[in-house]
Amino acid sequence: MPVITAHGLRKRFGNTVALDGIDLRIEEGRIVGLIGPNGAGKTTALHAIMGLIPYEGELNVLGRDPWQERDQLVRDVSFIADVAVLPRWIRVSQVLDYIAGVHARFDPSKAEAFLARTAIRRESRVKELSKGMIAQLHLALAMAIDARLLVLDEPTLGLDILFRKQFYDSLLNDYFDGGRTIVVTTNQVDEIQDVLTDLMFIHRGRIVFECSMEAFDARFWEVKVHAEGTAAARALKPIHERQALGRSILLFDGTDREQLAKLGDVRRPSVADVFLAVIGNDSEGARK
């Protein structure tokens, strides 16, 4: 059974449509990146999955209706949102004691073991910690919960590149075991590219692209075209074209690599490259 399924998922705030009929299916043991620009509906989708807001349509998370059965759902789910939500006056030891008291599947010894590898002290107050240390504390709390589903909403927002890398390295090496499922939203797409097993692009409240990373690596190629090959390359119908240092760079979906190699220098594009192409095409379609 999939961990998350949605059909016709909709959410409106007044006159604003945040989710516009989303269909999705997330299988167990996957690390899924939900990527989209600000205002695309990422956080609203996660809040619906967590049972934090009502919604229209069908949504099933771990076999439960999240809005009707949230009390049961939270036993199997761990959620990290804004790392600034902890009260600044609280001590690290008090945070550990609180989580141990409210979550039956929290293992304080696991959190302690993770924190022992950081500069965070039990007696420190949150206001004394840097943003990176607060993110480490959040991750220690999440990894110490024996959850089937971990949901991360921009977990490294505002952190420098070193802490962002450490965060995702710890997530992959210390938490993910192939049996758990992780859903993460972020604007720092390329930094998590090697962590993900699956991609979903969300734009204007709709899922406009979804693909496994295995399929992604096989489908997409970017070609820096030789001047004499530009017309031939365009005839192959690239999904996007840009200019760099006086040369055309064309992005292709499903075109044979050997055929493209005759036209210029071929490389695998980044997730960000494909994201910009897909979102740009979707925006163009919306304006027509």
Kinemage of the C-alpha trace (Angstrom):
@kinemage 1
@onewidth
@group {chain A} dominant
@subgroup {mainchain}
@vectorlist {calphas} color= white
{ca met a 1} P 0.000 0.000 0.000
{ca pro a 2} L 1.372 3.460 -0.854
{ca val a 3} L 2.217 5.806 2.000
{ca ile a 4} L 0.358 8.784 0.494
{ca thr a 5} L -2.339 8.948 -2.164
{ca ala a 6} L -4.365 11.953 -3.247
{ca his a 7} L -7.060 12.400 -5.867
{ca gly a 8} L -8.571 15.752 -6.736
{ca leu a 9} L -6.999 17.386 -3.684
{ca arg a 10} L -8.132 20.990 -3.451
{ca lys a 11} L -7.688 23.825 -0.988
{ca arg a 12} L -8.885 27.401 -1.273
{ca phe a 13} L -8.129 30.354 0.994
{ca gly a 14} L -10.799 32.930 0.174
{ca asn a 15} L -10.417 33.681 -3.522
{ca thr a 16} L -6.959 32.089 -3.695
{ca val a 17} L -6.695 28.520 -4.976
{ca ala a 18} L -3.723 26.959 -3.176
{ca leu a 19} L -4.237 23.370 -4.384
{ca asp a 20} L -6.009 22.822 -7.679
{ca gly a 21} L -7.019 19.178 -7.997
{ca ile a 22} L -3.771 17.397 -7.128
{ca asp a 23} L -3.353 13.691 -7.856
{ca leu a 24} L -0.306 11.959 -6.392
{ca arg a 25} L 0.985 8.638 -5.146
{ca ile a 26} L 4.076 8.175 -2.951
{ca glu a 27} L 5.347 4.683 -2.279
{ca glu a 28} L 7.041 3.414 0.868
{ca gly a 29} L 10.811 3.768 1.143
{ca arg a 30} L 11.146 6.760 -1.175
{ca ile a 31} L 12.703 10.204 -0.655
{ca val a 32} L 10.504 12.606 -2.582
{ca gly a 33} L 11.357 16.215 -3.360
{ca leu a 34} L 8.306 18.450 -3.768
{ca ile a 35} L 9.790 21.384 -5.656
{ca gly a 36} L 8.058 24.624 -6.560
{ca pro a 37} L 8.360 28.418 -6.487
{ca asn a 38} L 7.072 30.455 -3.572
{ca gly a 39} L 3.292 30.355 -3.467
{ca ala a 40} L 3.074 27.178 -5.556
{ca gly a 41} L 1.212 25.205 -2.862
{ca lys a 42} L 4.083 23.203 -1.322
{ca thr a 43} L 3.408 24.050 2.314
{ca thr a 44} L -0.362 23.799 1.862
{ca ala a 45} L 0.060 20.283 0.458
{ca leu a 46} L 2.211 19.257 3.422
{ca his a 47} L -0.253 20.762 5.900
{ca ala a 48} L -3.052 18.746 4.292
{ca ile a 49} L -0.928 15.580 4.461
{ca met a 50} L -0.270 16.248 8.158
{ca gly a 51} L -3.949 16.836 8.886
{ca leu a 52} L -3.353 20.452 9.892
{ca ile a 53} L -5.970 21.914 7.516
{ca pro a 54} L -9.255 20.704 6.022
{ca tyr a 55} L -9.383 20.083 2.272
{ca glu a 56} L -11.575 18.903 -0.584
{ca gly a 57} L -10.992 15.693 -2.505
{ca glu a 58} L -9.499 12.393 -1.395
{ca leu a 59} L -6.339 12.081 0.698
{ca asn a 60} L -4.978 8.992 2.396
{ca val a 61} L -1.802 8.965 4.517
{ca leu a 62} L -0.600 5.671 6.002
{ca gly a 63} L -4.072 4.246 5.512
{ca arg a 64} L -5.799 7.125 7.315
{ca asp a 65} L -7.782 10.241 6.512
{ca pro a 66} L -5.408 12.863 7.973
{ca trp a 67} L -8.112 15.405 8.821
{ca gln a 68} L -10.420 12.892 10.512
{ca glu a 69} L -7.724 10.694 12.096
{ca arg a 70} L -4.903 13.085 12.871
{ca asp a 71} L -4.525 11.845 16.464
{ca gln a 72} L -3.689 8.349 15.185
{ca leu a 73} L -1.626 9.597 12.237
{ca val a 74} L 0.869 11.620 14.294
{ca arg a 75} L 2.056 8.446 16.015
{ca asp a 76} L 3.680 7.364 12.737
{ca val a 77} L 4.735 10.750 11.330
{ca ser a 78} L 7.496 13.221 12.164
{ca phe a 79} L 7.299 16.796 10.887
{ca ile a 80} L 9.932 19.549 10.667
{ca ala a 81} L 8.868 22.967 9.462
{ca asp a 82} L 10.409 26.328 10.277
{ca val a 83} L 13.432 25.814 12.550
{ca ala a 84} L 12.528 29.014 14.416
{ca val a 85} L 9.423 27.569 16.084
{ca leu a 86} L 11.089 26.478 19.326
{ca pro a 87} L 10.661 28.967 22.195
{ca arg a 88} L 13.908 30.841 22.733
{ca trp a 89} L 13.835 30.498 26.508
{ca ile a 90} L 13.673 26.686 26.582
{ca arg a 91} L 16.727 24.546 27.329
{ca val a 92} L 17.785 21.634 25.137
{ca ser a 93} L 17.211 19.189 28.004
{ca gln a 94} L 13.669 20.523 28.418
{ca val a 95} L 12.958 20.046 24.714
{ca leu a 96} L 14.064 16.408 24.964
{ca asp a 97} L 11.929 15.853 28.069
{ca tyr a 98} L 8.900 17.470 26.422
{ca ile a 99} L 9.088 15.384 23.248
{ca ala a 100} L 9.589 12.232 25.335
{ca gly a 101} L 6.405 13.100 27.213
{ca val a 102} L 4.194 13.725 24.180
{ca his a 103} L 5.442 11.216 21.604
{ca ala a 104} L 5.337 7.534 22.499
{ca arg a 105} L 7.859 6.599 19.788
{ca phe a 106} L 10.533 9.116 20.741
{ca asp a 107} L 13.808 7.541 21.905
{ca pro a 108} L 15.791 10.090 23.980
{ca ser a 109} L 18.948 7.987 23.782
{ca lys a 110} L 18.991 8.307 19.975
{ca ala a 111} L 18.602 12.072 20.211
{ca glu a 112} L 21.364 12.235 22.817
{ca ala a 113} L 23.679 10.171 20.602
{ca phe a 114} L 23.158 12.505 17.664
{ca leu a 115} L 23.609 15.643 19.777
{ca ala a 116} L 26.839 14.225 21.203
{ca arg a 117} L 28.362 14.648 17.740
{ca thr a 118} L 27.542 18.368 17.740
{ca ala a 119} L 28.532 21.382 19.812
{ca ile a 120} L 25.064 21.551 21.375
{ca arg a 121} L 24.990 21.258 25.174
{ca arg a 122} L 21.997 19.972 27.137
{ca glu a 123} L 21.983 23.025 29.402
{ca ser a 124} L 21.997 25.523 26.498
{ca arg a 125} L 18.922 27.602 25.825
{ca val a 126} L 17.590 27.832 22.270
{ca lys a 127} L 18.384 31.563 22.177
{ca glu a 128} L 22.061 30.665 22.659
{ca leu a 129} L 22.153 28.384 19.611
{ca ser a 130} L 22.999 29.388 16.056
{ca lys a 131} L 20.553 28.688 13.216
{ca gly a 132} L 22.667 25.708 12.208
{ca met a 133} L 22.616 24.288 15.728
{ca ile a 134} L 18.838 24.733 15.948
{ca ala a 135} L 18.503 22.805 12.684
{ca gln a 136} L 20.699 20.067 14.166
{ca leu a 137} L 18.471 19.971 17.245
{ca his a 138} L 15.359 19.619 15.072
{ca leu a 139} L 16.981 16.826 13.109
{ca ala a 140} L 18.021 15.041 16.315
{ca leu a 141} L 14.413 15.158 17.508
{ca ala a 142} L 13.066 13.898 14.166
{ca met a 143} L 15.579 11.067 13.839
{ca ala a 144} L 14.834 9.869 17.371
{ca ile a 145} L 11.175 9.264 16.517
{ca asp a 146} L 10.454 5.833 15.070
{ca ala a 147} L 8.238 7.282 12.329
{ca arg a 148} L 7.189 5.680 9.074
{ca leu a 149} L 6.894 9.082 7.375
{ca leu a 150} L 9.136 12.138 7.808
{ca val a 151} L 7.831 15.411 6.365
{ca leu a 152} L 10.267 18.319 5.955
{ca asp a 153} L 9.127 21.786 4.903
{ca glu a 154} L 12.139 23.927 3.889
{ca pro a 155} L 14.170 22.405 6.761
{ca thr a 156} L 17.417 24.239 5.966
{ca leu a 157} L 15.972 27.660 5.118
{ca gly a 158} L 18.379 30.403 6.178
{ca leu a 159} L 21.288 28.073 6.899
{ca asp a 160} L 24.704 28.385 5.287
{ca ile a 161} L 25.883 25.804 2.761
{ca leu a 162} L 27.986 23.860 5.282
{ca phe a 163} L 25.069 23.252 7.650
{ca arg a 164} L 22.768 22.430 4.742
{ca lys a 165} L 25.148 19.741 3.548
{ca gln a 166} L 25.589 18.338 7.059
{ca phe a 167} L 21.817 18.270 7.526
{ca tyr a 168} L 21.155 16.209 4.397
{ca asp a 169} L 24.164 13.960 4.981
{ca ser a 170} L 22.850 13.137 8.456
{ca leu a 171} L 19.355 12.613 7.119
{ca leu a 172} L 20.556 10.130 4.518
{ca asn a 173} L 23.214 8.295 6.543
{ca asp a 174} L 21.743 8.321 10.060
{ca tyr a 175} L 17.986 8.234 9.500
{ca phe a 176} L 16.891 6.820 6.163
{ca asp a 177} L 16.917 3.010 6.141
{ca gly a 178} L 14.945 2.170 3.002
{ca gly a 179} L 11.820 1.418 5.007
{ca arg a 180} L 10.953 4.951 5.978
{ca thr a 181} L 9.520 7.525 3.595
{ca ile a 182} L 10.637 11.152 3.423
{ca val a 183} L 8.865 14.061 1.739
{ca val a 184} L 10.839 17.312 1.569
{ca thr a 185} L 10.183 20.737 0.091
{ca thr a 186} L 13.042 23.095 -0.668
{ca asn a 187} L 14.118 25.913 -2.960
{ca gln a 188} L 17.731 24.687 -2.860
{ca val a 189} L 17.059 22.090 -5.511
{ca asp a 190} L 20.544 21.078 -6.603
{ca glu a 191} L 21.732 20.525 -3.031
{ca ile a 192} L 19.346 17.620 -2.508
{ca gln a 193} L 19.487 16.187 -6.024
{ca asp a 194} L 21.729 13.305 -4.942
{ca val a 195} L 19.542 12.553 -1.908
{ca leu a 196} L 16.222 12.123 -3.719
{ca thr a 197} L 14.703 9.023 -5.259
{ca asp a 198} L 11.775 10.916 -6.810
{ca leu a 199} L 10.867 14.415 -7.991
{ca met a 200} L 7.582 16.290 -8.118
{ca phe a 201} L 7.236 19.842 -9.435
{ca ile a 202} L 4.291 21.854 -8.180
{ca his a 203} L 3.162 25.098 -9.816
{ca arg a 204} L -0.013 27.143 -9.336
{ca gly a 205} L -1.399 24.447 -7.057
{ca arg a 206} L -0.949 21.618 -9.574
{ca ile a 207} L 1.574 18.808 -9.968
{ca val a 208} L 3.096 19.620 -13.360
{ca phe a 209} L 5.896 17.030 -13.409
{ca glu a 210} L 6.801 13.822 -11.587
{ca cys a 211} L 9.633 11.412 -12.226
{ca ser a 212} L 11.964 9.022 -10.442
{ca met a 213} L 15.584 10.133 -10.337
{ca glu a 214} L 16.511 6.964 -12.205
{ca ala a 215} L 14.170 7.929 -15.043
{ca phe a 216} L 15.331 11.549 -14.826
{ca asp a 217} L 18.935 10.547 -15.513
{ca ala a 218} L 17.847 8.519 -18.538
{ca arg a 219} L 15.444 11.077 -20.038
{ca phe a 220} L 17.087 14.473 -19.969
{ca trp a 221} L 20.147 15.791 -21.797
{ca glu a 222} L 21.506 19.288 -22.210
{ca val a 223} L 23.564 20.196 -25.272
{ca lys a 224} L 25.867 23.170 -25.758
{ca val a 225} L 25.411 23.349 -29.495
{ca his a 226} L 28.107 24.153 -32.062
{ca ala a 227} L 27.082 27.175 -34.128
{ca glu a 228} L 26.623 25.122 -37.302
{ca gly a 229} L 24.407 22.625 -35.469
{ca thr a 230} L 21.880 25.070 -33.984
{ca ala a 231} L 19.221 24.651 -36.667
{ca ala a 232} L 19.481 20.854 -36.583
{ca ala a 233} L 19.271 20.848 -32.793
{ca arg a 234} L 16.179 23.054 -32.797
{ca ala a 235} L 14.567 20.714 -35.310
{ca leu a 236} L 14.696 17.983 -32.625
{ca lys a 237} L 12.240 20.049 -30.529
{ca pro a 238} L 14.082 20.861 -27.294
{ca ile a 239} L 11.923 21.701 -24.300
{ca his a 240} L 14.039 24.739 -23.426
{ca glu a 241} L 16.777 26.918 -24.879
{ca arg a 242} L 19.080 29.469 -23.266
{ca gln a 243} L 22.224 31.376 -24.156
{ca ala a 244} L 25.574 31.218 -22.333
{ca leu a 245} L 28.849 32.767 -23.476
{ca gly a 246} L 27.583 33.205 -26.994
{ca arg a 247} L 26.438 29.587 -27.451
{ca ser a 248} L 22.993 28.038 -27.416
{ca ile a 249} L 22.256 25.457 -24.713
{ca leu a 250} L 19.264 23.262 -25.490
{ca leu a 251} L 17.478 20.891 -23.134
{ca phe a 252} L 15.957 17.668 -24.483
{ca asp a 253} L 13.535 15.144 -23.057
{ca gly a 254} L 13.806 11.591 -24.382
{ca thr a 255} L 16.091 12.355 -27.330
{ca asp a 256} L 18.857 9.863 -28.157
{ca arg a 257} L 22.177 10.927 -26.624
{ca glu a 258} L 24.285 9.735 -29.562
{ca gln a 259} L 22.209 11.826 -31.936
{ca leu a 260} L 22.704 14.885 -29.729
{ca ala a 261} L 26.457 14.286 -29.407
{ca lys a 262} L 26.843 15.031 -33.110
{ca leu a 263} L 25.531 18.533 -32.528
{ca gly a 264} L 27.612 19.677 -29.557
{ca asp a 265} L 28.775 18.991 -26.027
{ca val a 266} L 26.296 16.808 -24.124
{ca arg a 267} L 25.851 16.701 -20.361
{ca arg a 268} L 23.215 15.696 -17.862
{ca pro a 269} L 21.230 18.741 -16.717
{ca ser a 270} L 20.618 19.562 -13.086
{ca val a 271} L 17.196 19.303 -11.493
{ca ala a 272} L 17.143 23.105 -11.438
{ca asp a 273} L 17.655 23.219 -15.217
{ca val a 274} L 14.680 20.928 -15.840
{ca phe a 275} L 12.612 22.691 -13.183
{ca leu a 276} L 13.068 26.057 -14.892
{ca ala a 277} L 12.155 24.547 -18.255
{ca val a 278} L 9.017 22.795 -16.985
{ca ile a 279} L 7.784 25.718 -14.887
{ca gly a 280} L 8.535 28.157 -17.692
{ca asn a 281} L 6.582 26.054 -20.170
{ca asp a 282} L 3.700 25.713 -17.718
{ca ser a 283} L 3.608 29.478 -17.181
{ca glu a 284} L 3.632 30.059 -20.949
{ca gly a 285} L 0.750 27.642 -21.339
{ca ala a 286} L -1.225 29.397 -18.624
{ca arg a 287} L -0.870 32.733 -20.430
{ca lys a 288} L -2.113 31.388 -23.770
